[in-house]
Amino acid sequence: MISADTDFGTLLARQAATSPSVLLVRRLVGRRVAEMGGIILADLDVVAEDLKAGAIVVVTEDSIRIRRLPVLPRRAVGF
């Protein structure tokens, strides 16, 4: 799934889901579809294995962040 809506990633994380993968497109507002498609396609080889395995992938014009599913809660650090 490809989306600009971060709610998909939040839902997957809260449910500790292992699928489906979601590719989130961020900070590309105002771009034409062809430009966004070019950015996504340019990065697809880099993230293909993660998407197959189950991941939340965030793509911006100049960065990629990958979070494998299931997203586990972060542990609180005690003092």
Secondary structure, 3 states (H helix, E strand, C coil): CEECCCHHHHHHHHCCCCCCCEEEECCCCCCCHHHHHHHHHHHHHHHHHHHHHCEEEEECCCCEEEEECCCCCCCCCCC
